[in-house]
Amino acid sequence: MQTNYRYLLEHAAAIHRQNPEARILDFGCGAAHLVMCGRTRGLNMYGADVFYGGNTTKKAVADAGLLGTAVREIRNGKLDFEDGFFDLVISNQVFEHVEELDPVLRELRRVLKPSGTLVALFPSLEVLREGHIGIPLAHRFRKGSRLRYLYVLAMRSLGLGFYKEQAASRSEWTRQKLDWMDAYTHYRSRAEITRSFERYFALEPFERDHISYRLADHPGMNCLAPLVEWLLSSAVGCVMFRRLGGLVIRARRMPA
């Protein structure tokens, strides 16, 4: 299980230890691997996803017998859960796929209890690595621009990029991946993201906690402890992490 999933599962487990009846939602759960893992550990976990075209996650959830019960499909932007249903909402690499933040954030606030918490990990526009097609800075170019196409094609020709076996030629791969990015990703600046979240949630500083967890999760990092301590005590470390890993948002529900 990747580090982000383990980190979010730790949050879910902590809530469960405080309240064994606590309900947790994995927003944008995909094939529901995290939901299944949490339920195996006795956590009261649910999932929700729009199951957009071009992937097989909905079938995987249905085959697992979770669709319509533990995992609900998001239809017309609405979550199929009652008001104030969840103690915690977690989300990994989802909000860069959300076209309009405000309606989604309103729904998440609705299904959270008044004291509920949202923890979300996702990349902003400032991140250097575009993690979906594997081409650095590909998301920084204007959509549809010729310059972007030529840049991505050049990077692909140098051997970069994910899922290279899916296209017969480099140019075909470039067109396919850029079309996918245009259809399914929406990168925003950190300032824009913060403004949207603060309309519905009270944000809490949490980046240092996540950085510490990621570093501790990698063997052999103890030798870098002095450098890590310095980075975590300064804004430099957080800025570097945002550029390399993305945003970490922890937020408390605000009154409607």
N, C-alpha and C positions, 0 to 999 in steps of 0.2 A: 504494500500500500504506500502510495507516495506521501511525502512529508505533509503537504497541505491537508490531505484526508486524515492523517493521524492527528494533526493539530486540532482540526475541527471535531474529531471524535473525542479528543480529550476534553474539549469544552462541553460536549454532550454528556460525557461520563461525569464531569464535575457537577453539572446541574442535576443529574440523576442521583448522585450521592447526597445532595442537599434535600432532594425531594424525589423519592422513588416513583412517584406518580407523574412527574414532569413529562410534558410532551414536547418533542423536538421535531422541527421540520427541516428537511434538506431541500432548499429551494433551488430548482434547476438540477434535479437529482440524476438526470440521464438514465442510465441502465440500472440505477438504484443500488449500486454496489455498497455505498456507504450506509444506506438504509438497512440493507440485509446484514451488514457487519454489525451495526448498532443493535439490531433486534436479536442477533445471535448472542450478544453480550447482555441481553436483558433490558436494553434501553427501549423506551416507548417512542420509537422513531417513525416518522412519516416522510413521504417525498411528494414533490409536485414538479411537473415539467410541461412545457408546451409541445414537446416531441415534434420539433420542426422537421420539415422534409429533408431527405438526403442522408438519414441515418436509420439504424435499426433498433434504437433503444426502446421504443414503445413495444415492439415485439418481444424483446428480451424481458421487459417488465411483465408483460402478459404471460409469457412462458413460465415465469417464476411464480405466477399466481398472485401477484401483488396489485395489478392494475384495477383501480376502482375501489380498493380497500386501503391498504397502507400507502399506496401511491395513487395520486389523483391527477388527472389531466387538467391543465389550465385551459379554460375555454373563454374566449372573449375577454381575456385579461382578468378573469375572476378565479380566485382560489376556492376550491370546493371544501371549505372548512368554515366552522362557525366563528363568529366574533370572539376574540379573546381566547382562542383555543390553545395556543402554544406558549410555552415558557421560554423557548429559545428557537430562533431561526438561524441556520447556518447556510453558507453558500460559497461554493468554490468555482471561480472562473466562469461566472454567469453574467454579471452586470455589463460586461463589454458586448454581450449579445442582445441587450435590452434596447429597443429603439427609443422608447420614451420612459424616462426614469420615474417621473412623478406618479403616473397611475399605478405602477408596480410598487413603489414605496408606500403609497396609500393602502394598497391591499395588504402588504406585509404588516403595516401598523395595525390594520383592522384585525388580523388573525392573532396578533400578539396580545398577551395579557398586559395590563397596565404596567406591571413591573418587568415585562419581557425584554429580552435582549436579542439583537441581531449582530452576528459576526460574519463578515463577508471579505473574501480575498479575491482580488481581480486586478487586471492591468489597466492603467490609465494611458492617455495619449503620450505621456512623458517616458514610458518604459522604452528601453532600447531594443529589446528582443520581442519580435512578434511571434508569439508562441503557437499559433495555429497553422501557419504554413512554413515556419522555420526560416524566414528571411528577415534579418535585422532591419528595423526602420521601415519596413514595407507599409506600415500603417500610418506613417507620417506624411505620405504623399497624398495629393488630392485624388479622390476617387475618379477613375476613368482617364487619368492623365497619361499621355504618351510617355512622359519621363518615368513614371512609375513602372509602366510595362517594361521599358528598356532596362531599368535598374534591376527589377526582379528577374528578368530573363538573364541578365549578366551574372547575378548572384547564383541563379540555378545552374548556369553554365560552368561556374566555379565549383559546383558540387554541393551547394547548400540547398536546403529545402527538405520538407517531409513528404512522405507518401509518393516518392518519385516513380514508383512502379505503376502508378495509376494512370499515367499518360504515355502516349507513344513517342512524343517528342518534347523537347524543352519548351518550345513555344506553346504547344498544347497545354502542358502542365501549367505554364505561367498564366494563360488565359483562364483555365479552370479555377486555379487557386484565387486569382484576383476577383473573379466573378463570385466565388464563395465568400470571400471577405466582404465584398460590397453588399451581398445579400444578408449576411448573418453577423457582422461585427459593427460596433458603433463606439469608437474610441473617443473619450472626452478628457478634457484637462482636469487635473485634480481640483482646481478652484470650482469648476462647473459641477463636478461630482459632489463636492462638499456643500455647495449651496443647495442642491437638490435634497441631499440627506438631511440637512439641518432644518428643512421645512417640516419634517416628520419625526425626527429623532434627535436626541441629545448625544452628540459624539463624545467618545472617551478616548484619551490617548492610549494606544495599544500596540504601536509598531514595535517598540523595544521588546515587548514580551514575545512577539512572533519571531523577531530576528534571533533572540536568544534560543528559542525552541529549535529553529532551523539549524543553527550552528551546533547545538548540543546533539542534534539528530545525526550529524555527520561524524563518523569516527576520525580520530586524529586531529581534531580541531583544538584540543587542549593547549597545544603549543602556541596557539594564537591568542590565548586568553588575555594578555595585556593589551594587544591591539583591539580585540573585541570590546574589552571594558572601556577603552577610550572612545571607540566608535559609538557605543551605546550611551555614553555620557554626553555626546554632542549631537547637534542636528545633522552633522555630516553623515553619520551612519544611516539615519533615516532617509536622507536624500539619496544616498547611494543605493539603499535597498529599493526605494521606489523606482529608480531607474532600471534596476536589475530584476527585481522580483514583482513589483506592482504594489498596489495599495492594500492596507489592512485596515478594515473599518469595524469598530465595535461601537454599538449604539443602543441607547435605551429608548423605549417607546415614549413619545411625548403625547399628552392628551390631544384628542381629536379637536 
